[in-house]
Amino acid sequence: MKIGLRVLLGYFLIVALAALLVGRVFLEQVKPGVRQAMEGTLIDTANTLAELATDDLLAGRIADGAFARRVRAVQQRHVGAEVWGLAKDRSGFRVTVTDARGIVVFDSDGRDLGRDNSRWNDVYRTLRGQYGARSTRDDPADEASTVMHVAAPIHAPDGRIAGVLTVAKPNRAMAPFIARSQQIVMRWGLVLMGSALLVGLAAAWWLSRQLGALRAYADAVTAGERATPPAAAGEFGDLGRALHEMRTRLEGKQYVEQYVHALTHELKSPLAAIRGAAELLEAPLPEADRARFVASIAAQGERMAQMVDKLLALAAVEHRQAIEACERVDLYALAGEVAAQCDAGDVRITVDGSASVVEGDAFLLRQAIANLVENAVSFSPAGGKVDVDVSRDQGMCVVRVIDSGPGVPDYALPRVFERFYSLPRPQGGSRSSGLGLPFVSQVAELHRGSVTLANFPPRGAIAMLSLPQA
């Protein structure tokens, strides 16, 4: 499982558990909180009505006195109120009054007159000077039928308790408010969960993207490709820069070691030739032989100088990760300049094609084309011909260099772009440094292009440099 998905799942699990815990606690507190508020209101109502019923109870007219008429009138009154979007048309409470023995002497609903309520908790406790309240089901099988009863004492002038007034209100009257509160909590809880999920997705995507970019960079470095550190933020940016610095230092050390080994290996042959010619020159020799050995020493020295120069140029290109300053370069014009300046001897060079513009380093591209042309000239026989064609093909600019030499042996085709690998020139010409084609390959890669070399019967070989069109 990818780390981004792990972070997302872990984050969402924590948020889900936290939301579940908070939601559960809150929802569990909604219903008790509403009922507590209702009980407090009923306490105030019961005590107010108890004071208003005192005179009628003590006078023995509680069942048909002014208090009874007003209570029944209240129940018939059309309220026409709207409480937080919920309509309320009728009064929802019931009033009962018991005497000092707990016998019901007044019931606003007229249901329980004469019943003994002295054992009910609200009446029982109130008659003993305590706070009395109870919650009882109207239907024992229906949990939603509970009714809250809150009682208040009716005091005689001498201070004794002459009776108890109980206000009852069904808990289902609060159900719409409780349900709405729960719906609001659930709705916002879902919004919270959705927002948390979106934030988690964004965080996981960002983290996965940063790590993916660093991994792609590490894979590219491992594969030996040219790669720049990813544009990352925060600690990821610091990590990318640290990896790049480590890569630069390690590559620099390894690069020097490889080139020292390669250079010392390639210099052995010309040095041996120079040493042998110098030893022969120490003895008396005919003038013709002396001149031949002196010329050999000069040729081998020139070969070593060219090898060092080309090796330095190749090292500079290989070490570059990107082109610092790109400019628009016309390959057709560049090929014409190279052909005009090339020392081709008696080999004829022709340039054909049309303007083909790329973006890159003009100096490196000139050197790459020059290497291809010089390589073609060196393999072409005296009086031969080298054709340079520049064209555009499917978004690419292609430089084709065709010589008239013997072609490339099949065994050598896979190795022509290796450093220091070279083939003998026709007509007894000496081998090259073997650094020209590797240089062209590195320049092509630096410009996001490619170079190939193949046989082109019946003429010789064809080298193709393909670069993205500007």
N, C-alpha and C positions, 0 to 999 in steps of 0.2 A: 504494500500500500504506500502510495506516495506521501511525502511529508505534508504537502498542502492539504490533502484529504484528511490526514490524521489531525492536523491542526483544526480544520473545519469541524470534524466530528467531535473532537474534544471540547472546542469552544461552544458548539451548539449544545452538547450534553450539559455543560456547566450552566449555560443560560436557561436551558429547558428545566433543569432541576431547580434553579433559583426561581424561575417564573412559576413553576408548579408549587413550590413551597410558599412563596408570597401569595399566589392566587388562592391556594387552599386555606391559608391562615385568614386572608382577607374575607373570602367567601364565608368561612365559618363564623366570622365576627359580624357579618352583615345582619343575619337574622336575629341573633341575640341583641345586637345594638339597637335595631328597630324596636324590638319588643321591650327593651329597657326604657327607650324613649316613650313608648306607648304607656308603660306602667307608670312612669312619672307623671304623665298627663292625667291618667286615671286617678292617681292619688289626689291631685289638685281638684279634679272634678268631684270625686267622692266627698272630700272634706267640705267643699263649697255647698254641694247639695245637702249634706248632712246638717249644716247650719240652717239652710232654707227649710228643711223638713221638721225642724225641732218643734215649732209651735203646733203644727198639725198633729204630730205624733203624741205630744203631751196632752193635747185636747181631745184625742180619740177620734179625729177625723182624717187620719192619714190616707184612708182608702178613697175618700170622696171630697177632700178639701181642696183648697186653692193649689197646694203643692202638686197633688195628683193631676189636677186639670192642666197645669202648666207643663208638667212632664209629658203628658199624653199629647199636648199641643206641639211640643218640641218634636216628638216623633212623627207628627203629621206635617211638619213644616217642610217646604221645598227649599233646600239649601242652594242648589244651583251654583256650586263652587267648582273651581278647577285647581287642583293641587299638583303643581309640577307636571302639567299635561294630563293628569288623570281626573276624570269628572267625579264629583260627589254630589248626589241629589238628596239623600236622606241622612238623618242622624243614625249612627250605627251602634249606639250603646243601649243597654237595658239597665233599669234601676229597680232594685228590690229593697224593701225595708222590713226588718224583723224587730220584734219586741225584745224585751230583756230576757225572755226564755228561748229565743231563737226561732220563734214561729213567724212565718212570713205573713205580714199584715198589708203589704202593698207590693204589687208586681206590675211594672209598666206594660208587660206583655199579657198579664192576666193568666198566667199558666200555673203558678205555684202558690196561690193564696192558700194559707192554712197549713202549708208543709213545714215540717220541722227541719230547719237548716242548722240546728245548733251543733251538729257534728261536722259540718263543712268547715274547712280550715279558716276561711275568711271570717265567718261569724264566730266560731269557737275562740279564736285568738283575740279578736277585737273585743268580745265580751269580757275578756280577762285583762284588758288594758294593753294589749300588744298589737303590733302591726299585723293585719290579717290580709292575706292574698292567696289565691290559688289559680291553677290552670287545669280545667277539666274538659274532657271530650263530651260533646253532645251525643255523638255516636261512638260507642266504644270501639267499633271496628274501623273507624275513619280517623287516621292520624291528623288529617287537615281540619277536623271539626273542633279543635280545642278552642276554648273560650277563657279569656283572662278575667278573673273576678278580683276587684280591689275594694276593700271595705273601710268605712270610717265610722267612729262611734257618734251616737247622738246623746248628748249630755243633758241631764235634768238640771234645774237651777241649783240643787244641792250638791252637784258634782258627780252623782252616780250615773252609770251608763243605762239609759232608758231604752236603747235600741241600737240597731246597726243598719247603716245604709250601704248597700253594695252596688257598685257600678260594674257591669259586665260588658265586655266588647270582644267579638270573635277575632281570633288571631288572623283569620283569613282576610280580614279587612286590610291588614298590612301586607298581604301577599303580593298585590300589584307593585307596591313600592319595593319590596324585597326582590321580586323577580326583575324589575327594571334595574335595580342596583347591581344585581348579579349579571344581567346582560351587559351592562356598561363595563363591569369589571372584566367579563369574558372578552368583550369586543376589544377593549384596550390591551388586554393580555395577548390576544392574537396579533394585534398591531405590534406590540412589543416583540413577540416571537418572530414575526415577519421581518421587522427592522433588524433584530439581532441576527437573523439568518442572512440578510443582505450584507450586513457589516461583516459577518463571518466569511461569507463568500468573497467579498472584496479583499479582506485581509488574507485569506488563503490563496486567492489568485495572485495577489501582489507578492506574497512570500514565495509561492511556487514559481512565479515569473523571475524573481531575483535569483533564486537557487538554480532555475533552469538555465538562465543566461550564464551564470558562473560555471555550471556543468558543461554547457556547450563550449565555453571558452577553454575549459580544461581539456575536453575531448579534442578540440581543434589543435591545442598545443601538443597533446600526446601524439596526434596524427602528423605533426610536423607542418601544419598549415600556418599561413600568416593570419593572425587574429589579434584584434585589439580588445582590451579589457572592456566588459560591458558597462554601460552607463547605469550604475546602481546607486542607491541612496543609502545614507547612514553607514551602518556597520558592513553592509554588503558592498558598498563602494570601497570602504577601507580594505575589505578582504580581496576584492578584485585588484586593487592597486598593489597589495602585498603579493598576490600571485604573479602579477605582471613583473614586478621587480625581481621576484625569485626566479621567474623564467628567464628574464634578461641576463641575470648574473650567471645562472647555470648554463644557458646557451652560449654566453660569451666565453666561458671557460672551456666548454666542450668544443666550441667552434675553433678556438685557437689551437687546441690539441690536435684536432682533425687536420687543420691546414698545415700545421708544422710537420705532421707525419707525411701528408700528401706532397708537400713541397720538397722535403728532404728526399722522398722516394723519386720524384720526377727529376730532381737535379743531379741524381747519381749518374745518369747516362751522359749528359753534356759535360759534367765535370770529369768523368772518366776519359771522354774523347779529348778534352783540353789537356788533361794530365799526360795522356799518351803522346799527343802531338808535341807537348813541351819537352818530354824526355827525348824524343827523336831529334828535336831541334838542338839539343845539347851536343850532339855529335855532328861532324862535318857531313853536309848533304849537298847534293847538286842544287843549283839555284831553283830549278823547276819544282823539286820536291819541297824545298824550303818554303817557296811561295804557296804551294798547295797546303802545307801544314799551317802556315800563318793564316791563310784564308779559312781553314777549318776552325782554328781557334776563334777567329773573329765571328764566324757563323754561329758557333756554339755559344759564344758570349751574347750575341744578339738574341739567340733563341732563349737563353736564360732571362735576359732582360724583358723580352716579350712575355715570357711565362710569368714572371713576377708582376708585371703590369696588369696582365689579364686576370691573374689570381686576385690581385687587390681589387680590381673592378668587380669581379664576381663576388668577392666577399662583401663589398659595399652593397651590392644589390641583394644578396641573400639575407643580410642582416637587417634590411629595411622591412618594416611591417606594413607600411602604407606610403603612398605618394604624398609628400608634404604640400606641394603647390601644383595643382592640376592646371593645364592650359589646353586649349583646342589646337590639335595638330593635324595637318593634312598629310596623310601617309603617302599620297601620290606625289606631292611636291617633295616630301622628304626622300622618297625613293629616287627621284630625279637628281637631287643633290648628291646622294650617295653614289649613284652611277657615274656622275660627272667627275667626282673626286677620287674614284677608285682607280688604283694602278693595275689595270687589267692586262697589260702587255698586248699581245696580239689576239686576245679574246674579246669579242664584240659583245657589248651589253646594250640591250634594248629595254625601254620602259614603256608600258602601255597601261591604259585603264582610265579612270576618272577620279575626281576629287572624292576622298574618303576621309572624313573627319572623325577623330577620336579625342578623348580627354585623357591626358596623361603627362608624362615627363618627356619633353621633346629630345633632350640629350640622350636619355636611355633608349628611346625608340630609334633614334638615329644610329646608335651603336649596335642595336639588335639587327636592324636591316643591313648595316654594313657588314656584320659578321656573317649573315646569310649570303650576301653577295660575294664577299671575299672567299667564303667556303666553296661556293659554286664555281668561281673563277679558278680556284686552285685545283679543282677536280676536272675542269674542262681542258681538252687537249689544245695544242697550238692551232689557231685558226678557228676555234670553236665559238660557241655562242651561248650567252646567258640571257634568258628572257625574264624580266620582272613585270608582273601583272598585278595591278591594284584594283580591287573591285569591292562592291557591297553585296552581301548575301544574307538575307533574313536577319537584319538587324546587326550583322557583324561586318566589319571591314577586314578583308582578307588580302594579305600580301603573298603572292606566289612567286617563288624563285626557282626556275628550271634550268639545270645545267645540261651540258652535252657530254658528260663523262661516262664512265663505265657502270655507274649505278652503285648501290650499296649491297654488299653480300648479305644473304638472308641471316646468317649468324650474327651479323653486326647490327641489324636494325633495332633489336631491343636495347642496345647499349650505347647508341650514338649520343644520348644526352647525359651519359655518365661523365663525371669529372675525369680529365686526363685520358679519356679513351679516344684514340684517333686511328685513322687508317692511312696506309701509305698512299702518296699521291701518284698519279699516273706518270709515266715517262721518268721514273726514278726520283721523283721529288721527295723531299724529306717530310716526315710526319709533322703535324701541327702540335700546338700545346695541348689540345683536347679540352680547351676551356671555352671555346667560342659558342658551341651549341648549348652547353649548360647555362652560359650567360643569357642567351636568347630565351631559354626556357624560364629562367627566373624573372626576366623582364616581362614576359607574357603573363606569368602568374601574378606579378605585382600589379598588372593592368587588368586583372580578371579575364585574361584570355588564355590562349593555348598555342602551341607550336607542334607541328608534326613533320616527319621526314619519311618519304617513301620513294620507291622506284617509279620511274615514269617512262616506260618503254614506248618507243625504241630509243629515246634520247639520252636518258640518264636518271637523275634523281630530282625530286620536287620537294621543296621545303615550303610549308604554309604557316604563316603567322596570322592568327585570327584574334581580333580585338573587338570589344563592344563598340558599336557606332555611337557617336555623341548625339 
